[in-house]
Amino acid sequence: MLRRLYDWTMDLAARPYAMWALFVVAFVESSFFPIPPDVLIIPMVLAARHKWARIALVATAGSVLGALFGYWIGAALMDTLGNRILAAYGKEGDFASLAARFDQYGGWAVLFAGLTPFPFKVITIFSGAVNLSLPVFIGTAIIARAGRFFLVSWLLYRFGPPIRDFIEKRLGLVFTVFLVCLIAGFYVLKFL
């Protein structure tokens, strides 16, 4: 099953509409969807290494625009949609304590969440809910997401064939490590 999913993702990465799919995944991941755009970035760069910067740029644009949508959810729809999304991540009861921390560390929280496997959408929604300065939010979101996506894409560009061979030979291990990182992000989120 993993091999079929990997082959499907690699096939998608080579399709003409792959950039649009990446943009959509990056957008929804920053506002409500749990799967990170790295799932598409990695095979897309491995399939077309010369497009690494364009792929990173599309992921960054989609992610930052999605972050603005998450910010809007927090600012305008916190009592309805925002609370439901936060409940899905186990954070509905932590609003008061997180809001107090955001007064002090809001920009740093956006930067941390944007660079790590931490669920970025939680921070984007909280940012809107507590009215984090919009210029600070946008600036840190751009720095964090561009930093992450350009670094991953460049590393894949630079070391692509050995990485692709490693992934294809050890697909189960790579998938397990990816899941561990994803779960670790949710675990950290639970205890913040």
DRENZA-24422 format. One record per residue (C-alpha): residue number from 0; chain; x, y, z. Coordinates in pm, 1 decimal. Example, Ala and Ser with C-alpha at 12.3 -4.5 7.8 and 13.67 -1.06 7.14 Angstrom:
r seq=0, mol=A, X=1230.0, Y=-450.0, Z=780.0
r seq=1, mol=A, X=1367.0, Y=-106.0, Z=714.0
# end
This chain:
r seq=0, mol=A, X=0.0, Y=0.0, Z=0.0
r seq=1, mol=A, X=283.4, Y=242.5, Z=85.0
r seq=2, mol=A, X=446.9, Y=171.8, Z=-249.4
r seq=3, mol=A, X=122.6, Y=249.2, Z=-436.7
r seq=4, mol=A, X=77.2, Y=573.1, Z=-239.9
r seq=5, mol=A, X=438.1, Y=671.1, Z=-308.2
r seq=6, mol=A, X=404.1, Y=591.8, Z=-679.2
r seq=7, mol=A, X=75.9, Y=788.2, Z=-695.5
r seq=8, mol=A, X=238.8, Y=1089.1, Z=-526.5
r seq=9, mol=A, X=539.5, Y=1073.1, Z=-759.7
r seq=10, mol=A, X=302.4, Y=1052.6, Z=-1057.7
r seq=11, mol=A, X=103.6, Y=1351.9, Z=-926.7
r seq=12, mol=A, X=429.1, Y=1544.6, Z=-882.4
r seq=13, mol=A, X=504.0, Y=1508.1, Z=-1253.6
r seq=14, mol=A, X=159.0, Y=1621.1, Z=-1372.5
r seq=15, mol=A, X=97.1, Y=1968.8, Z=-1516.8
r seq=16, mol=A, X=-143.4, Y=2059.5, Z=-1234.6
r seq=17, mol=A, X=98.6, Y=1957.6, Z=-956.9
r seq=18, mol=A, X=181.6, Y=2321.1, Z=-871.0
r seq=19, mol=A, X=-189.5, Y=2397.1, Z=-822.1
r seq=20, mol=A, X=-228.6, Y=2089.6, Z=-603.1
r seq=21, mol=A, X=71.5, Y=2200.6, Z=-395.6
r seq=22, mol=A, X=-71.2, Y=2552.7, Z=-361.6
r seq=23, mol=A, X=-406.8, Y=2414.3, Z=-241.1
r seq=24, mol=A, X=-247.9, Y=2170.2, Z=5.4
r seq=25, mol=A, X=-20.5, Y=2445.3, Z=144.2
r seq=26, mol=A, X=-318.9, Y=2682.0, Z=174.9
r seq=27, mol=A, X=-547.4, Y=2441.0, Z=360.5
r seq=28, mol=A, X=-265.5, Y=2308.0, Z=581.4
r seq=29, mol=A, X=-206.7, Y=2657.0, Z=719.8
r seq=30, mol=A, X=-569.8, Y=2705.3, Z=814.1
r seq=31, mol=A, X=-730.0, Y=2369.4, Z=898.4
r seq=32, mol=A, X=-588.0, Y=2058.9, Z=721.3
r seq=33, mol=A, X=-353.1, Y=1824.8, Z=915.7
r seq=34, mol=A, X=-122.9, Y=1701.5, Z=635.8
r seq=35, mol=A, X=181.2, Y=1925.1, Z=563.4
r seq=36, mol=A, X=272.7, Y=2031.9, Z=208.5
r seq=37, mol=A, X=605.3, Y=1849.3, Z=241.9
r seq=38, mol=A, X=412.9, Y=1540.0, Z=128.5
r seq=39, mol=A, X=399.6, Y=1701.5, Z=-216.9
r seq=40, mol=A, X=714.4, Y=1914.7, Z=-203.4
r seq=41, mol=A, X=945.0, Y=1616.4, Z=-160.8
r seq=42, mol=A, X=824.4, Y=1413.4, Z=-461.5
r seq=43, mol=A, X=780.8, Y=1725.5, Z=-675.8
r seq=44, mol=A, X=1141.3, Y=1834.1, Z=-626.5
r seq=45, mol=A, X=1265.6, Y=1478.2, Z=-670.0
r seq=46, mol=A, X=1066.1, Y=1449.6, Z=-994.8
r seq=47, mol=A, X=1179.5, Y=1789.2, Z=-1132.4
r seq=48, mol=A, X=1484.8, Y=1908.9, Z=-941.1
r seq=49, mol=A, X=1539.5, Y=2212.9, Z=-1165.8
r seq=50, mol=A, X=1206.4, Y=2353.8, Z=-1039.5
r seq=51, mol=A, X=1304.3, Y=2347.5, Z=-670.3
r seq=52, mol=A, X=1283.1, Y=2727.1, Z=-618.8
r seq=53, mol=A, X=950.7, Y=2756.0, Z=-799.4
r seq=54, mol=A, X=808.1, Y=2468.1, Z=-594.5
r seq=55, mol=A, X=923.5, Y=2634.0, Z=-271.7
r seq=56, mol=A, X=776.7, Y=2966.9, Z=-381.8
r seq=57, mol=A, X=436.7, Y=2812.9, Z=-463.9
r seq=58, mol=A, X=430.1, Y=2631.9, Z=-128.4
r seq=59, mol=A, X=525.4, Y=2952.8, Z=53.2
r seq=60, mol=A, X=259.9, Y=3160.4, Z=-124.5
r seq=61, mol=A, X=-11.7, Y=2903.0, Z=-60.3
r seq=62, mol=A, X=91.7, Y=2862.0, Z=300.8
r seq=63, mol=A, X=104.9, Y=3234.7, Z=380.2
r seq=64, mol=A, X=-230.7, Y=3298.3, Z=213.1
r seq=65, mol=A, X=-372.7, Y=3000.0, Z=402.4
r seq=66, mol=A, X=-225.7, Y=3143.9, Z=722.6
r seq=67, mol=A, X=-414.3, Y=3466.8, Z=654.8
r seq=68, mol=A, X=-730.9, Y=3260.3, Z=613.0
r seq=69, mol=A, X=-655.5, Y=3090.3, Z=947.5
r seq=70, mol=A, X=-599.9, Y=3433.4, Z=1101.8
r seq=71, mol=A, X=-939.9, Y=3541.5, Z=967.9
r seq=72, mol=A, X=-1102.6, Y=3227.2, Z=1111.9
r seq=73, mol=A, X=-961.3, Y=3321.3, Z=1452.3
r seq=74, mol=A, X=-1056.9, Y=3687.7, Z=1422.2
r seq=75, mol=A, X=-1406.9, Y=3651.2, Z=1274.8
r seq=76, mol=A, X=-1523.3, Y=3295.5, Z=1340.1
r seq=77, mol=A, X=-1359.4, Y=3194.6, Z=1667.3
r seq=78, mol=A, X=-1685.4, Y=3119.0, Z=1846.7
r seq=79, mol=A, X=-1802.7, Y=2885.3, Z=1571.5
r seq=80, mol=A, X=-1550.8, Y=2741.0, Z=1328.3
r seq=81, mol=A, X=-1233.0, Y=2838.5, Z=1516.4
r seq=82, mol=A, X=-1330.9, Y=2653.7, Z=1833.7
r seq=83, mol=A, X=-1423.4, Y=2341.2, Z=1633.5
r seq=84, mol=A, X=-1088.4, Y=2335.0, Z=1458.9
r seq=85, mol=A, X=-902.5, Y=2388.7, Z=1786.5
r seq=86, mol=A, X=-1112.6, Y=2113.4, Z=1948.8
r seq=87, mol=A, X=-998.6, Y=1876.1, Z=1675.4
r seq=88, mol=A, X=-640.4, Y=1945.0, Z=1787.5
r seq=89, mol=A, X=-722.4, Y=1924.1, Z=2159.5
r seq=90, mol=A, X=-674.3, Y=2297.8, Z=2225.4
r seq=91, mol=A, X=-1026.8, Y=2427.7, Z=2283.3
r seq=92, mol=A, X=-984.0, Y=2463.7, Z=2660.5
r seq=93, mol=A, X=-646.6, Y=2637.6, Z=2647.3
r seq=94, mol=A, X=-752.5, Y=2965.3, Z=2493.7
r seq=95, mol=A, X=-698.9, Y=3183.7, Z=2802.6
r seq=96, mol=A, X=-349.6, Y=3053.4, Z=2880.4
r seq=97, mol=A, X=-239.3, Y=3067.3, Z=2517.8
r seq=98, mol=A, X=-385.0, Y=3416.0, Z=2473.9
r seq=99, mol=A, X=-176.5, Y=3539.4, Z=2768.0
r seq=100, mol=A, X=138.2, Y=3388.8, Z=2614.5
r seq=101, mol=A, X=57.6, Y=3539.1, Z=2276.4
r seq=102, mol=A, X=71.1, Y=3889.1, Z=2421.2
r seq=103, mol=A, X=434.8, Y=3824.1, Z=2500.7
r seq=104, mol=A, X=554.4, Y=3575.0, Z=2237.9
r seq=105, mol=A, X=308.3, Y=3590.8, Z=1945.3
r seq=106, mol=A, X=558.9, Y=3656.2, Z=1667.3
r seq=107, mol=A, X=795.6, Y=3392.0, Z=1803.8
r seq=108, mol=A, X=510.9, Y=3139.3, Z=1819.4
r seq=109, mol=A, X=430.0, Y=3200.8, Z=1452.2
r seq=110, mol=A, X=798.3, Y=3166.7, Z=1363.0
r seq=111, mol=A, X=839.4, Y=2843.8, Z=1564.5
r seq=112, mol=A, X=522.9, Y=2682.7, Z=1429.9
r seq=113, mol=A, X=604.9, Y=2782.4, Z=1073.2
r seq=114, mol=A, X=950.9, Y=2624.2, Z=1082.7
r seq=115, mol=A, X=869.6, Y=2300.3, Z=1265.5
r seq=116, mol=A, X=625.3, Y=2008.5, Z=1235.8
r seq=117, mol=A, X=407.8, Y=2188.8, Z=1494.8
r seq=118, mol=A, X=50.2, Y=2224.6, Z=1354.7
r seq=119, mol=A, X=74.3, Y=2572.9, Z=1200.8
r seq=120, mol=A, X=-300.9, Y=2614.1, Z=1169.3
r seq=121, mol=A, X=-343.8, Y=2628.0, Z=1548.7
r seq=122, mol=A, X=-110.1, Y=2926.4, Z=1567.6
r seq=123, mol=A, X=-270.7, Y=3102.5, Z=1270.6
r seq=124, mol=A, X=-616.5, Y=3072.8, Z=1428.4
r seq=125, mol=A, X=-491.2, Y=3184.5, Z=1771.0
r seq=126, mol=A, X=-311.1, Y=3476.6, Z=1610.6
r seq=127, mol=A, X=-638.5, Y=3605.0, Z=1468.8
r seq=128, mol=A, X=-833.7, Y=3531.5, Z=1785.9
r seq=129, mol=A, X=-597.6, Y=3740.3, Z=2001.3
r seq=130, mol=A, X=-548.2, Y=4010.4, Z=1736.2
r seq=131, mol=A, X=-174.9, Y=3960.1, Z=1694.5
r seq=132, mol=A, X=-38.3, Y=4251.9, Z=1494.0
r seq=133, mol=A, X=-113.9, Y=4171.2, Z=1130.3
r seq=134, mol=A, X=221.8, Y=4303.6, Z=998.9
r seq=135, mol=A, X=406.3, Y=4093.8, Z=1260.8
r seq=136, mol=A, X=194.9, Y=3790.9, Z=1171.2
r seq=137, mol=A, X=248.5, Y=3826.9, Z=796.3
r seq=138, mol=A, X=620.4, Y=3899.0, Z=830.6
r seq=139, mol=A, X=693.2, Y=3605.3, Z=1057.0
r seq=140, mol=A, X=472.7, Y=3372.2, Z=849.9
r seq=141, mol=A, X=663.3, Y=3464.0, Z=533.0
r seq=142, mol=A, X=1003.7, Y=3421.5, Z=700.7
r seq=143, mol=A, X=910.2, Y=3089.7, Z=862.7
r seq=144, mol=A, X=736.6, Y=2927.0, Z=569.5
r seq=145, mol=A, X=986.1, Y=3049.5, Z=308.9
r seq=146, mol=A, X=1272.3, Y=2939.4, Z=533.0
r seq=147, mol=A, X=1128.7, Y=2592.8, Z=575.6
r seq=148, mol=A, X=1014.1, Y=2528.6, Z=218.6
r seq=149, mol=A, X=1318.0, Y=2679.0, Z=48.7
r seq=150, mol=A, X=1555.9, Y=2484.4, Z=275.0
r seq=151, mol=A, X=1377.2, Y=2152.7, Z=216.4
r seq=152, mol=A, X=1353.8, Y=2215.7, Z=-158.6
r seq=153, mol=A, X=1717.4, Y=2323.3, Z=-188.3
r seq=154, mol=A, X=1839.6, Y=2019.8, Z=6.4
r seq=155, mol=A, X=1637.6, Y=1794.4, Z=-222.2
r seq=156, mol=A, X=1774.7, Y=1978.6, Z=-526.0
r seq=157, mol=A, X=2130.8, Y=1953.5, Z=-400.5
r seq=158, mol=A, X=2120.7, Y=1592.2, Z=-280.2
r seq=159, mol=A, X=1824.3, Y=1462.4, Z=-483.2
r seq=160, mol=A, X=1929.3, Y=1131.1, Z=-638.9
r seq=161, mol=A, X=2077.4, Y=980.0, Z=-321.0
r seq=162, mol=A, X=1773.7, Y=1097.3, Z=-123.1
r seq=163, mol=A, X=1535.9, Y=950.0, Z=-379.6
r seq=164, mol=A, X=1726.0, Y=619.7, Z=-371.4
r seq=165, mol=A, X=1717.4, Y=621.0, Z=8.7
r seq=166, mol=A, X=1342.2, Y=690.8, Z=13.5
r seq=167, mol=A, X=1263.9, Y=426.0, Z=-245.6
r seq=168, mol=A, X=1476.4, Y=160.1, Z=-74.6
r seq=169, mol=A, X=1351.3, Y=240.8, Z=276.5
r seq=170, mol=A, X=997.3, Y=361.2, Z=213.6
r seq=171, mol=A, X=860.3, Y=205.3, Z=533.4
r seq=172, mol=A, X=1127.2, Y=370.0, Z=747.7
r seq=173, mol=A, X=1079.8, Y=710.2, Z=581.5
r seq=174, mol=A, X=703.2, Y=689.2, Z=626.8
r seq=175, mol=A, X=746.9, Y=591.3, Z=993.0
r seq=176, mol=A, X=984.2, Y=882.2, Z=1059.4
r seq=177, mol=A, X=741.0, Y=1120.7, Z=887.4
r seq=178, mol=A, X=452.9, Y=994.2, Z=1103.6
r seq=179, mol=A, X=663.6, Y=1021.3, Z=1418.9
r seq=180, mol=A, X=746.2, Y=1384.9, Z=1335.1
r seq=181, mol=A, X=380.7, Y=1459.2, Z=1262.9
r seq=182, mol=A, X=263.2, Y=1295.2, Z=1585.4
r seq=183, mol=A, X=540.3, Y=1469.5, Z=1780.3
r seq=184, mol=A, X=408.8, Y=1802.6, Z=1654.0
r seq=185, mol=A, X=61.4, Y=1716.2, Z=1783.3
r seq=186, mol=A, X=210.7, Y=1591.6, Z=2112.5
r seq=187, mol=A, X=397.4, Y=1919.6, Z=2162.7
r seq=188, mol=A, X=75.4, Y=2102.8, Z=2079.9
r seq=189, mol=A, X=-114.7, Y=1906.9, Z=2343.9
r seq=190, mol=A, X=123.0, Y=2010.8, Z=2619.5
r seq=191, mol=A, X=172.4, Y=2378.2, Z=2532.8
# end
